[in-house]
Amino acid sequence: MHSEPPTKPHREPHCDPHDDVHDSAAELRTALQDHGITLPSLGVDLPGFAGAYGVPLVALGNCNAATARRLADALRKAAPR
């Protein structure tokens, strides 16, 4: 049986959450850039590596009002209706 390849390659989950958070931040940065949006502060939240909770976080950071509007517009357009 022939099937069409998926539009995005399937990625196996990472075993190391530290690698995963870096990959996730990079994927988000690229997806935002595809919409002409840049969040200069986007990155990995370094204190998350040292915390007792042990779950690394992606820090979205700050942006100006124009960038916030562009992000909101992109999310609205992508939302299912």
Secondary structure, DSSP 8 states (H G I E B T S, - for coil): ------SS------S-HHHHHHHHHHHHHHHHHHTT---TT-EEETHHHHSSS---EEE-----HHHHHHHHHHHHHHS--
